[in-house]
Amino acid sequence: MSWLTELEKVYDNTIDKKSEDKPAPIYHISNNASVTVVLDAKGNFIKAERIDAKSKERVTTMPCTDSCASRSSGADAYPLCDKWEYVCGDPEKHGMYLNLLKSWAQSEYANDKVKAVYAYVSKGTLPEDLKRSGIADDDVSDFIRWSVELPDDTKPDLWNDEATQNSWIRYYNSAAFEDYCKTQFKDKKDWEKRIRETGLNYTDGSNAKIAVYHPAKIRNGGDKAKIISSNDTQNYTFRGRFLSDKEACQIGADATQKAHCALRWLIKRQGVSLGDGLSVVTWNEAGDKLPSIVESSTDFEFGVGFDESPSAQKAEYETAEAFAFAINKRLVGYYGDIGKPQHIMILVIKEATPGQGRASIALYRELQNTDVVQALNNWYDRLLWYRSYWRHNKDGVGDYVRSIGTPSPKEIAECAYGERVKPNQIEKTVQRLLPCILDGCAIPFDLELQCVQSA
């Protein structure tokens, strides 16, 4: 459970940053939106805008429950932004959506923006308003999001409004949400899946609300794979060793949310995807941007600078000594003063069952920064290749560069098996080379032989 605890620390240390470069709030998820509906303070329609399908602005951070974030075929409404059939289409789904929004809007935790959205949705005029705005039903393939214009308010967009985000978090953790579940769902099994009971949190031993569902969409918006899942009561996920899924996996709701929000942010920001579903991410407690352990020396140099200009970084090395000196200087710069020990975490995620919603942790290490510097120094120093590549300058003029450097594990796989190597072969090669990078193990002889034969 230590990886969860370390990711929680990253969330706590970065969520209050005065910057957009930070994790999403807990109990929120990112989805693509098709339409933005703009309202006034009283919930009156102002305009609707269609969002370009190719625009990055489509990505929208929206409130969610544990269950709706995991929905597949069953009906389960998002509390604010949702798809057409929930906001104004299918009567059953719309009723579920409206009831949840009403419960939030009428609670003590709601702000004026949430109340304005509820006032508008309850009128049932969205289809006509969109039609007058030139937006057809078929244009709304993804989520509908909201913007509420209030006097003297600088953040009308609800997906960027911290007050609305905090309003949802407080409501979702309150008794008001539990009352809504018991009213909305007559079947006890349905509302028990949504109400989080208090119990022992396995991550830190505290009493906390226990998560029923754990987040997906870890590596990207279309990723359905989960690292933590114990809801399979038919097969042998936990049966045979435990009597119930709670005995197998009991993690605090806030804990799993914080950890997964931080992990999504770290993977998007500084993770490396390799092969067919392998992701590698390196981080420290402060959430600093660190280079990956699976980069080549060229990528490592041209990444985030710390004390040199970009032009000074792009140097070619004619001797191993010059290369080793430059790499060591950059390693110390990235991973901090070696006189001030700090933990560096390395996590490798692999899709365990492609397309079936399962991911696994292929490797997790906690190392001192001094150990990481030593390991990478050894890796870069003892695996030097003469590298030749074509480089263009700012004027578009190219030149052929010859230098000394260390290849990435992916480049080693391409050298061994050709540039058309299959993704799963890259994935296997990277996993075999990770102990060589971190522990100084010898490169597998068959891989070394394959590289020589393919040269």
C-alpha positions as CSV (number, residue, x, y, z in Angstrom):
1,M,0.0,0.0,0.0
2,S,3.0,2.3,0.2
3,W,2.6,3.5,-3.4
4,L,-0.9,4.7,-2.5
5,T,0.5,6.6,0.5
6,E,3.3,8.2,-1.5
7,L,0.8,9.3,-4.2
8,E,-1.5,10.8,-1.5
9,K,1.5,12.9,-0.3
10,V,2.0,14.2,-3.9
11,Y,-1.7,15.2,-4.0
12,D,-1.6,17.0,-0.7
13,N,1.6,18.8,-1.6
14,T,0.4,20.0,-5.0
15,I,-3.4,20.5,-5.0
16,D,-3.3,24.0,-3.5
17,K,-0.7,25.3,-6.0
18,K,-1.7,28.5,-7.7
19,S,-1.2,26.9,-11.1
20,E,-3.2,24.8,-13.6
21,D,-0.4,22.3,-13.5
22,K,-1.7,20.2,-10.6
23,P,-3.9,17.1,-10.1
24,A,-7.7,17.2,-10.6
25,P,-9.7,17.5,-7.4
26,I,-10.9,14.3,-5.7
27,Y,-14.3,13.0,-6.9
28,H,-13.8,14.6,-10.2
29,I,-12.9,13.1,-13.6
30,S,-12.1,14.4,-17.1
31,N,-14.3,13.7,-20.1
32,N,-14.8,15.2,-23.5
33,A,-17.6,17.8,-23.9
34,S,-19.5,18.6,-27.1
35,V,-21.5,21.7,-26.0
36,T,-21.1,24.5,-23.5
37,V,-24.4,26.0,-22.3
38,V,-24.1,29.5,-20.8
39,L,-26.6,30.7,-18.2
40,D,-27.2,33.7,-16.1
41,A,-27.5,33.8,-12.3
42,K,-31.2,33.0,-12.3
43,G,-30.8,30.0,-14.6
44,N,-31.9,31.7,-17.8
45,F,-30.5,30.6,-21.1
46,I,-27.9,33.0,-22.7
47,K,-26.3,30.9,-25.4
48,A,-24.9,27.5,-26.4
49,E,-21.6,26.9,-28.1
50,R,-20.5,23.8,-30.0
51,I,-17.0,22.7,-29.2
52,D,-14.7,21.6,-32.0
53,A,-14.2,17.9,-31.9
54,K,-10.4,18.4,-32.5
55,S,-10.0,21.0,-29.9
56,K,-8.1,20.3,-26.7
57,E,-10.6,22.6,-24.9
58,R,-13.1,19.6,-25.0
59,V,-11.4,18.0,-22.1
60,T,-13.5,18.9,-19.1
61,T,-13.0,18.3,-15.4
62,M,-16.4,17.4,-13.9
63,P,-17.8,16.1,-10.6
64,C,-18.5,12.4,-10.4
65,T,-19.6,9.7,-7.9
66,D,-17.5,6.6,-7.5
67,S,-20.2,4.6,-9.3
68,C,-20.9,6.9,-12.3
69,A,-17.2,7.2,-13.0
70,S,-17.2,3.4,-13.5
71,R,-20.4,3.1,-15.4
72,S,-20.5,1.0,-18.6
73,S,-23.9,-0.3,-19.7
74,G,-26.0,0.5,-16.6
75,A,-27.7,3.8,-15.8
76,D,-25.8,6.0,-13.4
77,A,-26.0,9.8,-13.6
78,Y,-23.2,12.3,-13.2
79,P,-24.2,15.2,-10.9
80,L,-23.5,18.2,-13.2
81,C,-22.2,17.5,-16.7
82,D,-23.5,14.5,-18.5
83,K,-24.6,13.2,-21.9
84,W,-27.7,14.1,-23.9
85,E,-29.8,11.2,-22.7
86,Y,-29.3,12.1,-19.0
87,V,-29.6,15.9,-19.3
88,C,-32.7,16.0,-21.4
89,G,-33.3,12.7,-23.3
90,D,-34.2,9.3,-21.9
91,P,-37.0,9.9,-19.2
92,E,-35.5,7.3,-16.7
93,K,-31.9,8.6,-17.0
94,H,-33.0,12.2,-17.0
95,G,-35.0,11.6,-13.8
96,M,-31.9,10.1,-12.1
97,Y,-29.8,13.1,-13.3
98,L,-32.3,15.7,-12.2
99,N,-32.9,14.1,-8.8
100,L,-29.1,14.0,-8.0
101,L,-28.7,17.6,-9.2
102,K,-31.7,18.7,-7.2
103,S,-30.4,17.1,-4.0
104,W,-27.1,18.9,-4.4
105,A,-28.7,22.2,-5.4
106,Q,-31.0,22.2,-2.4
107,S,-28.3,21.1,0.1
108,E,-26.4,23.5,2.4
109,Y,-23.3,22.9,0.3
110,A,-24.6,24.2,-3.0
111,N,-23.5,27.6,-4.4
112,D,-25.4,30.0,-6.7
113,K,-23.9,28.4,-9.9
114,V,-25.2,24.9,-9.1
115,K,-28.6,26.3,-8.2
116,A,-28.7,28.2,-11.5
117,V,-28.0,25.0,-13.5
118,Y,-30.7,23.1,-11.6
119,A,-33.2,25.9,-12.2
120,Y,-32.5,25.8,-15.9
121,V,-32.5,22.0,-16.3
122,S,-35.7,21.6,-14.4
123,K,-37.5,23.8,-17.0
124,G,-36.8,21.2,-19.7
125,T,-36.1,23.7,-22.5
126,L,-32.6,22.6,-23.4
127,P,-33.6,20.8,-26.7
128,E,-35.4,23.9,-28.0
129,D,-32.6,26.3,-26.9
130,L,-29.9,24.1,-28.6
131,K,-32.0,24.0,-31.8
132,R,-32.3,27.8,-31.9
133,S,-28.6,28.0,-31.4
134,G,-28.1,25.8,-34.5
135,I,-27.0,22.7,-32.6
136,A,-28.7,19.4,-33.6
137,D,-29.2,16.4,-31.4
138,D,-26.6,14.5,-33.4
139,D,-24.0,17.2,-32.6
140,V,-24.1,16.3,-28.9
141,S,-22.2,13.1,-28.9
142,D,-20.3,13.7,-25.7
143,F,-20.9,15.6,-22.5
144,I,-22.8,18.8,-22.0
145,R,-21.0,21.3,-19.7
146,W,-22.2,24.5,-18.0
147,S,-21.0,28.1,-17.6
148,V,-22.9,30.5,-15.3
149,E,-22.2,34.3,-15.5
150,L,-22.5,36.0,-12.2
151,P,-21.8,39.7,-11.4
152,D,-18.1,40.3,-10.5
153,D,-17.3,36.6,-11.0
154,T,-14.1,35.9,-13.0
155,K,-14.6,32.1,-13.3
156,P,-18.0,31.5,-15.0
157,D,-16.9,28.1,-16.3
158,L,-18.0,25.5,-13.8
159,W,-15.2,23.0,-14.8
160,N,-12.6,25.6,-13.7
161,D,-14.4,26.9,-10.7
162,E,-12.8,25.7,-7.4
163,A,-15.8,26.9,-5.3
164,T,-18.1,24.5,-7.3
165,Q,-15.6,21.7,-7.1
166,N,-15.3,22.1,-3.3
167,S,-19.1,22.3,-3.1
168,W,-19.4,18.9,-4.7
169,I,-16.7,17.3,-2.5
170,R,-18.4,18.5,0.7
171,Y,-21.9,17.4,-0.5
172,Y,-20.6,14.0,-1.6
173,N,-19.1,13.3,1.8
174,S,-22.2,14.5,3.7
175,A,-25.2,12.7,5.0
176,A,-27.3,14.6,2.4
177,F,-25.9,12.4,-0.3
178,E,-26.6,9.2,1.7
179,D,-30.2,10.4,2.1
180,Y,-30.4,10.9,-1.7
181,C,-29.2,7.4,-2.3
182,K,-31.8,5.8,0.0
183,T,-34.6,7.9,-1.6
184,Q,-33.5,7.4,-5.2
185,F,-32.8,3.7,-5.1
186,K,-35.5,1.5,-3.6
187,D,-33.5,-1.7,-3.8
188,K,-31.1,-1.9,-0.8
189,K,-28.4,-3.5,-3.0
190,D,-28.4,-0.4,-5.3
191,W,-27.9,2.2,-2.6
192,E,-25.5,0.1,-0.6
193,K,-23.2,0.2,-3.7
194,R,-23.2,4.0,-3.5
195,I,-23.0,4.7,0.3
196,R,-19.5,4.3,1.6
197,E,-19.4,2.8,5.1
198,T,-16.8,3.7,7.7
199,G,-14.2,1.1,8.3
200,L,-10.5,0.4,8.6
201,N,-8.4,2.0,5.9
202,Y,-5.7,-0.4,4.9
203,T,-3.4,2.3,3.6
204,D,-2.8,4.0,7.0
205,G,-4.8,2.2,9.6
206,S,-7.3,5.0,10.2
207,N,-11.1,4.8,10.3
208,A,-12.5,6.4,7.1
209,K,-15.2,6.0,4.6
210,I,-14.3,3.0,2.5
211,A,-14.3,3.1,-1.3
212,V,-16.8,0.8,-3.0
213,Y,-15.4,1.6,-6.5
214,H,-11.9,2.6,-7.5
215,P,-11.0,5.0,-10.3
216,A,-10.3,4.0,-13.9
217,K,-9.0,6.2,-16.8
218,I,-5.5,6.2,-15.2
219,R,-3.3,6.5,-18.3
220,N,-5.7,8.4,-20.6
221,G,-9.4,9.3,-21.0
222,G,-10.2,6.0,-22.8
223,D,-8.4,3.8,-20.4
224,K,-10.9,1.4,-18.7
225,A,-8.3,-0.6,-16.8
226,K,-8.2,-0.4,-13.0
227,I,-5.3,-1.1,-10.7
228,I,-7.5,-1.9,-7.8
229,S,-10.6,-4.0,-8.3
230,S,-12.3,-6.6,-6.1
231,N,-15.9,-6.6,-7.4
232,D,-15.7,-9.9,-9.2
233,T,-17.8,-12.2,-7.1
234,Q,-18.2,-15.0,-9.6
235,N,-14.6,-16.0,-10.4
236,Y,-11.5,-16.2,-8.2
237,T,-10.4,-12.6,-7.7
238,F,-10.6,-13.0,-4.0
239,R,-12.6,-16.2,-3.4
240,G,-10.8,-19.1,-1.8
241,R,-8.7,-16.8,0.3
242,F,-11.2,-14.3,1.6
243,L,-14.9,-14.5,2.4
244,S,-15.8,-11.1,0.9
245,D,-14.3,-8.4,-1.3
246,K,-14.0,-6.1,1.8
247,E,-11.5,-8.5,3.4
248,A,-9.4,-8.5,0.3
249,C,-9.4,-4.8,-0.4
250,Q,-10.6,-2.0,2.0
251,I,-9.2,1.4,1.1
252,G,-10.4,4.8,2.2
253,A,-12.4,6.6,-0.4
254,D,-10.4,9.9,0.0
255,A,-7.2,7.9,-0.1
256,T,-7.8,6.1,-3.3
257,Q,-9.2,9.3,-4.9
258,K,-6.1,11.3,-4.0
259,A,-3.7,8.6,-5.1
260,H,-5.4,8.1,-8.5
261,C,-5.8,11.8,-9.2
262,A,-2.1,12.3,-8.5
263,L,-1.1,9.2,-10.6
264,R,-3.2,10.5,-13.6
265,W,-1.5,13.8,-13.4
266,L,2.0,12.4,-13.0
267,I,1.6,10.0,-16.0
268,K,0.2,12.7,-18.2
269,R,3.0,15.1,-17.1
270,Q,6.1,13.0,-16.9
271,G,5.1,9.4,-17.6
272,V,6.4,7.3,-20.6
273,S,4.2,4.9,-22.5
274,L,6.0,2.0,-24.1
275,G,4.8,-1.0,-26.2
276,D,1.3,-2.3,-25.7
277,G,0.1,-0.8,-22.5
278,L,3.2,-0.3,-20.4
279,S,3.6,3.0,-18.5
280,V,6.6,4.1,-16.5
281,V,6.5,7.1,-14.1
282,T,9.1,8.6,-11.7
283,W,8.3,11.1,-9.0
284,N,9.2,12.5,-5.6
285,E,7.0,13.7,-2.7
286,A,7.0,17.3,-3.9
287,G,5.7,16.4,-7.3
288,D,8.7,17.8,-9.1
289,K,9.1,17.1,-12.8
290,L,11.7,14.3,-13.1
291,P,13.0,12.6,-16.2
292,S,12.1,9.0,-16.7
293,I,14.5,6.1,-16.0
294,V,13.7,4.7,-19.5
295,E,14.9,7.7,-21.6
296,S,18.0,7.6,-23.7
297,S,20.8,9.9,-22.8
298,T,19.8,12.2,-25.7
299,D,16.2,12.5,-24.5
300,F,17.5,13.0,-21.0
301,E,19.7,15.9,-21.9
302,F,17.2,17.6,-24.1
303,G,14.4,17.4,-21.5
304,V,13.9,19.8,-18.5
305,G,16.9,22.0,-18.0
306,F,18.0,23.1,-14.6
307,D,21.0,25.4,-14.9
308,E,22.0,25.5,-18.6
309,S,20.6,27.1,-21.7
310,P,19.0,24.8,-24.3
311,S,21.9,25.5,-26.7
312,A,24.4,24.4,-24.0
313,Q,22.5,21.1,-23.5
314,K,22.7,20.1,-27.1
315,A,26.3,19.0,-27.1
316,E,28.0,16.0,-28.8
317,Y,30.5,14.0,-26.8
318,E,33.6,12.6,-28.4
319,T,34.9,10.8,-25.3
320,A,33.2,8.7,-22.7
321,E,34.8,10.8,-19.9
322,A,33.1,14.0,-21.2
323,F,29.8,12.2,-21.6
324,A,30.0,10.8,-18.0
325,F,30.8,14.2,-16.5
326,A,27.8,15.9,-18.3
327,I,25.4,13.1,-17.4
328,N,26.4,13.1,-13.7
329,K,25.9,16.9,-13.5
330,R,22.4,16.6,-15.0
331,L,21.5,13.7,-12.7
332,V,22.4,15.7,-9.6
333,G,20.5,18.7,-10.9
334,Y,17.4,16.7,-11.6
335,Y,17.2,14.5,-8.5
336,G,18.4,17.1,-6.0
337,D,21.3,17.8,-3.7
338,I,22.7,14.3,-2.8
339,G,23.5,15.8,0.6
340,K,19.8,16.1,1.3
341,P,18.3,12.6,1.0
342,Q,14.8,12.3,-0.5
343,H,12.7,9.5,-1.7
344,I,12.3,8.9,-5.4
345,M,9.4,6.6,-6.4
346,I,9.4,4.5,-9.6
347,L,6.1,2.8,-10.8
348,V,5.5,0.6,-13.8
349,I,1.9,-0.2,-14.8
350,K,1.0,-2.9,-17.2
351,E,-2.3,-3.8,-18.7
352,A,-2.9,-7.3,-17.3
353,T,-5.9,-8.3,-19.4
354,P,-6.1,-6.1,-22.5
355,G,-9.7,-4.8,-23.0
356,Q,-11.0,-6.4,-19.9
357,G,-10.5,-3.6,-17.3
358,R,-7.5,-4.9,-15.3
359,A,-4.1,-3.4,-14.9
360,S,-1.2,-4.5,-12.7
361,I,1.8,-3.0,-11.0
362,A,4.8,-4.6,-12.8
363,L,7.3,-2.8,-10.7
364,Y,7.4,-0.4,-7.7
365,R,10.5,0.9,-6.1
366,E,11.2,3.5,-3.4
367,L,14.9,4.7,-3.6
368,Q,17.0,7.4,-2.2
369,N,17.9,10.1,-4.7
370,T,21.6,9.1,-4.1
371,D,20.7,5.5,-5.2
372,V,18.9,6.7,-8.3
373,V,21.8,8.9,-9.3
374,Q,24.3,6.0,-8.8
375,A,22.1,3.6,-10.7
376,L,21.5,5.9,-13.7
377,N,25.2,6.9,-13.7
378,N,26.2,3.2,-13.9
379,W,23.6,2.6,-16.6
380,Y,24.6,5.5,-18.8
381,D,28.3,5.0,-18.2
382,R,28.6,1.3,-19.0
383,L,26.2,1.2,-22.0
384,L,27.8,3.7,-24.3
385,W,27.1,3.5,-28.1
386,Y,28.3,5.5,-30.9
387,R,25.2,7.3,-32.0
388,S,24.5,8.9,-35.4
389,Y,21.4,10.9,-36.2
390,W,20.1,13.7,-38.4
391,R,19.3,17.0,-36.7
392,H,17.7,20.2,-38.0
393,N,18.5,23.6,-36.6
394,K,16.0,26.5,-36.3
395,D,16.5,27.5,-39.9
396,G,15.6,24.1,-41.1
397,V,19.1,23.2,-42.2
398,G,20.1,19.7,-41.3
399,D,23.4,18.1,-40.3
400,Y,24.6,14.6,-39.5
401,V,25.6,14.3,-35.9
402,R,28.0,11.7,-34.5
403,S,28.3,11.3,-30.8
404,I,28.6,9.0,-27.8
405,G,25.4,8.2,-25.9
406,T,23.2,5.6,-24.2
407,P,20.1,4.2,-25.9
408,S,16.8,3.9,-24.3
409,P,15.3,0.4,-23.6
410,K,12.9,1.0,-26.5
411,E,15.8,1.7,-28.8
412,I,17.6,-1.4,-27.7
413,A,14.4,-3.4,-28.5
414,E,14.4,-1.8,-32.0
415,C,18.1,-2.6,-32.4
416,A,17.5,-6.2,-31.5
417,Y,14.3,-6.9,-33.3
418,G,14.2,-4.2,-36.0
419,E,12.3,-0.9,-36.3
420,R,9.0,-2.8,-36.9
421,V,9.2,-4.7,-33.6
422,K,5.8,-5.5,-32.2
423,P,4.6,-3.4,-29.2
424,N,4.4,-6.5,-26.9
425,Q,8.1,-7.3,-27.7
426,I,9.1,-3.7,-26.7
427,E,7.1,-4.1,-23.5
428,K,8.8,-7.4,-22.6
429,T,12.3,-6.0,-23.5
430,V,11.7,-2.9,-21.3
431,Q,10.6,-5.1,-18.4
432,R,13.7,-7.3,-18.7
433,L,16.0,-4.2,-18.8
434,L,14.6,-2.4,-15.8
435,P,16.6,-4.6,-13.3
436,C,19.7,-3.7,-15.4
437,I,19.0,0.0,-15.0
438,L,18.0,0.0,-11.3
439,D,20.1,-2.9,-9.9
440,G,23.1,-3.0,-12.2
441,C,22.2,-6.5,-13.4
442,A,23.9,-7.8,-16.5
443,I,22.0,-7.3,-19.8
444,P,20.4,-10.7,-20.8
445,F,22.8,-12.5,-23.0
446,D,20.2,-13.5,-25.6
447,L,19.2,-9.8,-26.0
448,E,22.8,-8.8,-26.3
449,L,23.5,-11.5,-28.9
450,Q,20.3,-10.5,-30.8
451,C,21.6,-6.9,-31.0
452,V,25.0,-8.0,-32.4
453,Q,23.4,-10.3,-35.0
454,S,21.0,-7.6,-36.1
455,A,23.7,-4.9,-36.4
